Amino acid sequence: MPLTEDKKKEIIEEFGDNSKDTGSSEVQIAMLTARIRELTEHSKLHKKDHHSRRGLVTLVAKRKKLMKYLRRTGPGAYVEIIKKLQIRG
């Protein structure tokens, strides 16, 4: 259930500085959020799929670490990305 190329390009254009900016924290958090939302929907349908659930928990932990880093280095960007993605901070 990886993201499609079109979806990745949309995320990079919206959150990145340029079309090649895939490494910034904002883009990484946005991509992880998209994958988390897909896996959440998958988990709602397939309640006994524990392998995917473990992957979901791993992605949430990774996003949490990136958000902690972003909050420390760029508080303005942190607040902005929380509002854009509509996630808890």
N, CA, C and O atoms as CSV, one atom per row, in Angstrom:
chain,resi,resn,atom,element,x,y,z
A,1,MET,N,N,0.803,-1.189,0.000
A,1,MET,CA,C,0.000,0.000,0.000
A,1,MET,C,C,0.857,1.269,0.000
A,1,MET,O,O,0.585,2.198,0.760
A,2,PRO,N,N,1.870,1.312,-0.832
A,2,PRO,CA,C,2.679,2.532,-0.898
A,2,PRO,C,C,1.906,3.638,-1.616
A,2,PRO,O,O,0.907,3.386,-2.289
A,3,LEU,N,N,2.392,4.856,-1.456
A,3,LEU,CA,C,1.762,5.991,-2.120
A,3,LEU,C,C,2.059,5.954,-3.616
A,3,LEU,O,O,3.136,5.518,-4.025
A,4,THR,N,N,1.124,6.403,-4.420
A,4,THR,CA,C,1.340,6.458,-5.858
A,4,THR,C,C,2.260,7.638,-6.187
A,4,THR,O,O,2.430,8.547,-5.375
A,5,GLU,N,N,2.840,7.616,-7.364
A,5,GLU,CA,C,3.753,8.681,-7.791
A,5,GLU,C,C,3.034,10.030,-7.847
A,5,GLU,O,O,3.597,11.059,-7.473
A,6,ASP,N,N,1.788,10.012,-8.317
A,6,ASP,CA,C,1.023,11.256,-8.408
A,6,ASP,C,C,0.778,11.857,-7.030
A,6,ASP,O,O,0.903,13.067,-6.839
A,7,LYS,N,N,0.430,11.007,-6.075
A,7,LYS,CA,C,0.177,11.476,-4.713
A,7,LYS,C,C,1.456,12.039,-4.094
A,7,LYS,O,O,1.421,13.057,-3.403
A,8,LYS,N,N,2.585,11.371,-4.344
A,8,LYS,CA,C,3.865,11.855,-3.825
A,8,LYS,C,C,4.207,13.225,-4.400
A,8,LYS,O,O,4.656,14.116,-3.679
A,9,LYS,N,N,3.988,13.385,-5.711
A,9,LYS,CA,C,4.278,14.672,-6.353
A,9,LYS,C,C,3.415,15.783,-5.775
A,9,LYS,O,O,3.896,16.895,-5.556
A,10,GLU,N,N,2.139,15.489,-5.528
A,10,GLU,CA,C,1.250,16.483,-4.932
A,10,GLU,C,C,1.747,16.914,-3.554
A,10,GLU,O,O,1.764,18.102,-3.233
A,11,ILE,N,N,2.146,15.948,-2.757
A,11,ILE,CA,C,2.630,16.243,-1.408
A,11,ILE,C,C,3.905,17.064,-1.468
A,11,ILE,O,O,4.060,18.025,-0.715
A,12,ILE,N,N,4.821,16.695,-2.357
A,12,ILE,CA,C,6.092,17.419,-2.477
A,12,ILE,C,C,5.847,18.853,-2.938
A,12,ILE,O,O,6.485,19.777,-2.434
A,13,GLU,N,N,4.932,19.052,-3.889
A,13,GLU,CA,C,4.633,20.398,-4.370
A,13,GLU,C,C,3.990,21.252,-3.283
A,13,GLU,O,O,4.253,22.451,-3.194
A,14,GLU,N,N,3.152,20.637,-2.460
A,14,GLU,CA,C,2.451,21.400,-1.431
A,14,GLU,C,C,3.350,21.749,-0.243
A,14,GLU,O,O,3.291,22.866,0.272
A,15,PHE,N,N,4.174,20.807,0.191
A,15,PHE,CA,C,4.936,21.007,1.417
A,15,PHE,C,C,6.423,21.279,1.191
A,15,PHE,O,O,7.093,21.778,2.095
A,16,GLY,N,N,6.953,20.966,0.016
A,16,GLY,CA,C,8.372,21.142,-0.234
A,16,GLY,C,C,8.724,22.513,-0.765
A,16,GLY,O,O,7.853,23.275,-1.182
A,17,ASP,N,N,10.015,22.821,-0.745
A,17,ASP,CA,C,10.491,24.094,-1.278
A,17,ASP,C,C,10.539,24.083,-2.800
A,17,ASP,O,O,10.275,25.099,-3.444
A,18,ASN,N,N,10.881,22.915,-3.380
A,18,ASN,CA,C,10.901,22.762,-4.829
A,18,ASN,C,C,10.465,21.350,-5.181
A,18,ASN,O,O,10.098,20.577,-4.296
A,19,SER,N,N,10.501,21.002,-6.467
A,19,SER,CA,C,9.987,19.697,-6.901
A,19,SER,C,C,10.890,18.538,-6.508
A,19,SER,O,O,10.465,17.384,-6.562
A,20,LYS,N,N,12.131,18.821,-6.112
A,20,LYS,CA,C,13.062,17.753,-5.735
A,20,LYS,C,C,13.236,17.642,-4.217
A,20,LYS,O,O,14.050,16.845,-3.751
A,21,ASP,N,N,12.497,18.416,-3.455
A,21,ASP,CA,C,12.659,18.467,-2.011
A,21,ASP,C,C,11.889,17.327,-1.349
A,21,ASP,O,O,10.719,17.482,-0.997
A,22,THR,N,N,12.547,16.187,-1.182
A,22,THR,CA,C,11.897,15.054,-0.539
A,22,THR,C,C,12.437,14.800,0.857
A,22,THR,O,O,11.882,13.981,1.590
A,23,GLY,N,N,13.497,15.478,1.234
A,23,GLY,CA,C,14.141,15.187,2.502
A,23,GLY,C,C,13.772,16.110,3.639
A,23,GLY,O,O,14.123,15.838,4.787
A,24,SER,N,N,13.073,17.199,3.354
A,24,SER,CA,C,12.745,18.121,4.432
A,24,SER,C,C,11.752,17.469,5.395
A,24,SER,O,O,10.981,16.587,5.018
A,25,SER,N,N,11.789,17.916,6.617
A,25,SER,CA,C,10.928,17.329,7.647
A,25,SER,C,C,9.456,17.479,7.306
A,25,SER,O,O,8.658,16.574,7.552
A,26,GLU,N,N,9.098,18.624,6.738
A,26,GLU,CA,C,7.697,18.866,6.413
A,26,GLU,C,C,7.177,17.856,5.387
A,26,GLU,O,O,6.078,17.324,5.536
A,27,VAL,N,N,7.966,17.598,4.355
A,27,VAL,CA,C,7.558,16.644,3.317
A,27,VAL,C,C,7.490,15.238,3.890
A,27,VAL,O,O,6.546,14.498,3.611
A,28,GLN,N,N,8.479,14.868,4.683
A,28,GLN,CA,C,8.483,13.530,5.279
A,28,GLN,C,C,7.269,13.329,6.180
A,28,GLN,O,O,6.639,12.271,6.144
A,29,ILE,N,N,6.935,14.336,6.990
A,29,ILE,CA,C,5.778,14.228,7.878
A,29,ILE,C,C,4.492,14.118,7.058
A,29,ILE,O,O,3.604,13.339,7.404
A,30,ALA,N,N,4.387,14.882,5.986
A,30,ALA,CA,C,3.187,14.837,5.141
A,30,ALA,C,C,3.041,13.470,4.469
A,30,ALA,O,O,1.934,12.938,4.387
A,31,MET,N,N,4.137,12.906,3.993
A,31,MET,CA,C,4.074,11.581,3.361
A,31,MET,C,C,3.707,10.501,4.374
A,31,MET,O,O,2.898,9.617,4.091
A,32,LEU,N,N,4.308,10.584,5.549
A,32,LEU,CA,C,3.966,9.610,6.587
A,32,LEU,C,C,2.504,9.736,6.985
A,32,LEU,O,O,1.843,8.728,7.236
A,33,THR,N,N,1.997,10.948,7.046
A,33,THR,CA,C,0.594,11.156,7.408
A,33,THR,C,C,-0.332,10.528,6.367
A,33,THR,O,O,-1.343,9.920,6.719
A,34,ALA,N,N,0.009,10.675,5.100
A,34,ALA,CA,C,-0.816,10.069,4.042
A,34,ALA,C,C,-0.821,8.546,4.172
A,34,ALA,O,O,-1.868,7.911,4.043
A,35,ARG,N,N,0.351,7.965,4.426
A,35,ARG,CA,C,0.425,6.506,4.589
A,35,ARG,C,C,-0.313,6.056,5.849
A,35,ARG,O,O,-0.966,5.013,5.847
A,36,ILE,N,N,-0.213,6.837,6.918
A,36,ILE,CA,C,-0.899,6.496,8.165
A,36,ILE,C,C,-2.409,6.500,7.951
A,36,ILE,O,O,-3.112,5.624,8.455
A,37,ARG,N,N,-2.902,7.475,7.211
A,37,ARG,CA,C,-4.347,7.540,6.955
A,37,ARG,C,C,-4.818,6.352,6.131
A,37,ARG,O,O,-5.896,5.812,6.381
A,38,GLU,N,N,-4.015,5.937,5.143
A,38,GLU,CA,C,-4.382,4.759,4.342
A,38,GLU,C,C,-4.396,3.498,5.196
A,38,GLU,O,O,-5.323,2.693,5.106
A,39,LEU,N,N,-3.370,3.328,6.022
A,39,LEU,CA,C,-3.295,2.132,6.859
A,39,LEU,C,C,-4.377,2.133,7.939
A,39,LEU,O,O,-4.836,1.068,8.352
A,40,THR,N,N,-4.782,3.296,8.390
A,40,THR,CA,C,-5.859,3.372,9.373
A,40,THR,C,C,-7.155,2.865,8.764
A,40,THR,O,O,-7.894,2.110,9.395
A,41,GLU,N,N,-7.426,3.285,7.536
A,41,GLU,CA,C,-8.634,2.794,6.849
A,41,GLU,C,C,-8.546,1.283,6.616
A,41,GLU,O,O,-9.539,0.571,6.764
A,42,HIS,N,N,-7.365,0.803,6.254
A,42,HIS,CA,C,-7.164,-0.628,6.050
A,42,HIS,C,C,-7.416,-1.398,7.351
A,42,HIS,O,O,-8.041,-2.459,7.340
A,43,SER,N,N,-6.928,-0.858,8.466
A,43,SER,CA,C,-7.094,-1.529,9.755
A,43,SER,C,C,-8.546,-1.568,10.196
A,43,SER,O,O,-8.963,-2.497,10.887
A,44,LYS,N,N,-9.319,-0.564,9.800
A,44,LYS,CA,C,-10.739,-0.569,10.145
A,44,LYS,C,C,-11.474,-1.702,9.427
A,44,LYS,O,O,-12.385,-2.314,9.984
A,45,LEU,N,N,-11.066,-1.973,8.185
A,45,LEU,CA,C,-11.717,-3.044,7.421
A,45,LEU,C,C,-11.209,-4.426,7.814
A,45,LEU,O,O,-11.989,-5.374,7.897
A,46,HIS,N,N,-9.909,-4.543,8.058
A,46,HIS,CA,C,-9.274,-5.831,8.324
A,46,HIS,C,C,-8.756,-5.841,9.757
A,46,HIS,O,O,-7.573,-5.601,9.999
A,47,LYS,N,N,-9.636,-6.116,10.690
A,47,LYS,CA,C,-9.313,-6.003,12.105
A,47,LYS,C,C,-8.272,-7.024,12.575
A,47,LYS,O,O,-7.581,-6.779,13.564
A,48,LYS,N,N,-8.150,-8.136,11.900
A,48,LYS,CA,C,-7.206,-9.159,12.345
A,48,LYS,C,C,-5.859,-9.108,11.640
A,48,LYS,O,O,-5.034,-10.005,11.811
A,49,ASP,N,N,-5.637,-8.087,10.867
A,49,ASP,CA,C,-4.364,-7.929,10.155
A,49,ASP,C,C,-3.354,-7.247,11.088
A,49,ASP,O,O,-3.171,-6.030,11.046
A,50,HIS,N,N,-2.712,-8.052,11.920
A,50,HIS,CA,C,-1.802,-7.516,12.932
A,50,HIS,C,C,-0.474,-7.063,12.340
A,50,HIS,O,O,0.184,-6.192,12.908
A,51,HIS,N,N,-0.076,-7.626,11.230
A,51,HIS,CA,C,1.183,-7.212,10.603
A,51,HIS,C,C,1.094,-5.769,10.099
A,51,HIS,O,O,2.018,-4.977,10.284
A,52,SER,N,N,-0.020,-5.446,9.466
A,52,SER,CA,C,-0.204,-4.069,9.001
A,52,SER,C,C,-0.364,-3.111,10.171
A,52,SER,O,O,0.076,-1.964,10.108
A,53,ARG,N,N,-0.988,-3.580,11.225
A,53,ARG,CA,C,-1.160,-2.743,12.411
A,53,ARG,C,C,0.196,-2.408,13.035
A,53,ARG,O,O,0.403,-1.291,13.510
A,54,ARG,N,N,1.111,-3.366,13.035
A,54,ARG,CA,C,2.448,-3.124,13.565
A,54,ARG,C,C,3.172,-2.089,12.706
A,54,ARG,O,O,3.868,-1.217,13.227
A,55,GLY,N,N,3.004,-2.190,11.391
A,55,GLY,CA,C,3.590,-1.204,10.496
A,55,GLY,C,C,3.012,0.181,10.746
A,55,GLY,O,O,3.731,1.179,10.687
A,56,LEU,N,N,1.724,0.241,11.024
A,56,LEU,CA,C,1.067,1.510,11.328
A,56,LEU,C,C,1.654,2.133,12.588
A,56,LEU,O,O,1.934,3.332,12.620
A,57,VAL,N,N,1.840,1.330,13.612
A,57,VAL,CA,C,2.406,1.836,14.865
A,57,VAL,C,C,3.835,2.341,14.630
A,57,VAL,O,O,4.241,3.349,15.209
A,58,THR,N,N,4.586,1.648,13.791
A,58,THR,CA,C,5.949,2.067,13.466
A,58,THR,C,C,5.952,3.413,12.749
A,58,THR,O,O,6.770,4.281,13.052
A,59,LEU,N,N,5.035,3.583,11.799
A,59,LEU,CA,C,4.942,4.855,11.072
A,59,LEU,C,C,4.550,6.008,11.989
A,59,LEU,O,O,5.067,7.118,11.860
A,60,VAL,N,N,3.635,5.738,12.914
A,60,VAL,CA,C,3.215,6.783,13.849
A,60,VAL,C,C,4.392,7.198,14.731
A,60,VAL,O,O,4.572,8.385,15.002
A,61,ALA,N,N,5.182,6.241,15.175
A,61,ALA,CA,C,6.340,6.555,16.014
A,61,ALA,C,C,7.380,7.364,15.232
A,61,ALA,O,O,7.983,8.293,15.769
A,62,LYS,N,N,7.582,7.009,13.974
A,62,LYS,CA,C,8.544,7.737,13.140
A,62,LYS,C,C,8.085,9.174,12.924
A,62,LYS,O,O,8.885,10.107,12.995
A,63,ARG,N,N,6.772,9.347,12.655
A,63,ARG,CA,C,6.236,10.693,12.461
A,63,ARG,C,C,6.351,11.510,13.741
A,63,ARG,O,O,6.637,12.707,13.697
A,64,LYS,N,N,6.128,10.865,14.872
A,64,LYS,CA,C,6.231,11.562,16.154
A,64,LYS,C,C,7.647,12.081,16.390
A,64,LYS,O,O,7.833,13.196,16.876
A,65,LYS,N,N,8.646,11.263,16.040
A,65,LYS,CA,C,10.042,11.688,16.183
A,65,LYS,C,C,10.357,12.861,15.264
A,65,LYS,O,O,11.028,13.810,15.672
A,66,LEU,N,N,9.874,12.799,14.025
A,66,LEU,CA,C,10.107,13.899,13.093
A,66,LEU,C,C,9.423,15.181,13.553
A,66,LEU,O,O,9.973,16.272,13.399
A,67,MET,N,N,8.237,15.052,14.112
A,67,MET,CA,C,7.528,16.230,14.593
A,67,MET,C,C,8.220,16.829,15.816
A,67,MET,O,O,8.243,18.047,15.989
A,68,LYS,N,N,8.773,15.980,16.650
A,68,LYS,CA,C,9.528,16.465,17.807
A,68,LYS,C,C,10.751,17.247,17.340
A,68,LYS,O,O,11.077,18.292,17.903
A,69,TYR,N,N,11.427,16.739,16.311
A,69,TYR,CA,C,12.581,17.431,15.746
A,69,TYR,C,C,12.169,18.776,15.143
A,69,TYR,O,O,12.836,19.788,15.362
A,70,LEU,N,N,11.079,18.784,14.393
A,70,LEU,CA,C,10.612,20.008,13.749
A,70,LEU,C,C,10.191,21.046,14.788
A,70,LEU,O,O,10.435,22.239,14.610
A,71,ARG,N,N,9.565,20.598,15.860
A,71,ARG,CA,C,9.163,21.518,16.924
A,71,ARG,C,C,10.393,22.171,17.561
A,71,ARG,O,O,10.353,23.339,17.948
A,72,ARG,N,N,11.472,21.415,17.664
A,72,ARG,CA,C,12.697,21.926,18.273
A,72,ARG,C,C,13.433,22.892,17.345
A,72,ARG,O,O,13.973,23.899,17.803
A,73,THR,N,N,13.457,22.594,16.049
A,73,THR,CA,C,14.253,23.390,15.112
A,73,THR,C,C,13.475,24.528,14.459
A,73,THR,O,O,14.045,25.587,14.192
A,74,GLY,N,N,12.184,24.329,14.198
A,74,GLY,CA,C,11.388,25.366,13.529
A,74,GLY,C,C,9.979,25.426,14.065
A,74,GLY,O,O,9.074,24.844,13.467
A,75,PRO,N,N,9.761,26.115,15.182
A,75,PRO,CA,C,8.422,26.142,15.790
A,75,PRO,C,C,7.334,26.685,14.872
A,75,PRO,O,O,6.191,26.231,14.930
A,76,GLY,N,N,7.679,27.655,14.023
A,76,GLY,CA,C,6.673,28.197,13.106
A,76,GLY,C,C,6.224,27.174,12.081
A,76,GLY,O,O,5.033,27.055,11.792
A,77,ALA,N,N,7.180,26.434,11.532
A,77,ALA,CA,C,6.865,25.389,10.560
A,77,ALA,C,C,6.069,24.265,11.216
A,77,ALA,O,O,5.202,23.657,10.588
A,78,TYR,N,N,6.371,23.997,12.476
A,78,TYR,CA,C,5.659,22.949,13.225
A,78,TYR,C,C,4.173,23.296,13.346
A,78,TYR,O,O,3.312,22.459,13.074
A,79,VAL,N,N,3.880,24.520,13.752
A,79,VAL,CA,C,2.486,24.948,13.912
A,79,VAL,C,C,1.768,24.945,12.566
A,79,VAL,O,O,0.607,24.548,12.469
A,80,GLU,N,N,2.474,25.391,11.533
A,80,GLU,CA,C,1.881,25.452,10.198
A,80,GLU,C,C,1.523,24.064,9.677
A,80,GLU,O,O,0.444,23.869,9.116
A,81,ILE,N,N,2.421,23.103,9.860
A,81,ILE,CA,C,2.157,21.759,9.325
A,81,ILE,C,C,1.046,21.068,10.106
A,81,ILE,O,O,0.291,20.283,9.532
A,82,ILE,N,N,0.932,21.338,11.390
A,82,ILE,CA,C,-0.161,20.765,12.179
A,82,ILE,C,C,-1.505,21.270,11.656
A,82,ILE,O,O,-2.465,20.507,11.550
A,83,LYS,N,N,-1.561,22.558,11.331
A,83,LYS,CA,C,-2.815,23.125,10.818
A,83,LYS,C,C,-3.138,22.577,9.436
A,83,LYS,O,O,-4.289,22.243,9.156
A,84,LYS,N,N,-2.119,22.480,8.557
A,84,LYS,CA,C,-2.364,21.996,7.199
A,84,LYS,C,C,-2.827,20.536,7.175
A,84,LYS,O,O,-3.747,20.175,6.441
A,85,LEU,N,N,-2.172,19.706,7.992
A,85,LEU,CA,C,-2.477,18.275,7.983
A,85,LEU,C,C,-3.620,17.897,8.918
A,85,LEU,O,O,-4.118,16.772,8.873
A,86,GLN,N,N,-4.031,18.830,9.760
A,86,GLN,CA,C,-5.092,18.605,10.735
A,86,GLN,C,C,-4.790,17.407,11.627
A,86,GLN,O,O,-5.576,16.466,11.743
A,87,ILE,N,N,-3.603,17.485,12.257
A,87,ILE,CA,C,-3.208,16.434,13.198
A,87,ILE,C,C,-2.939,17.067,14.553
A,87,ILE,O,O,-2.739,18.276,14.666
A,88,ARG,N,N,-2.937,16.235,15.564
A,88,ARG,CA,C,-2.639,16.741,16.896
A,88,ARG,C,C,-1.146,16.940,17.048
A,88,ARG,O,O,-0.354,16.208,16.456
A,89,GLY,N,N,-0.760,17.926,17.838
A,89,GLY,CA,C,0.648,18.254,17.984
A,89,GLY,C,C,1.280,17.738,19.210
A,89,GLY,O,O,2.470,17.960,19.432
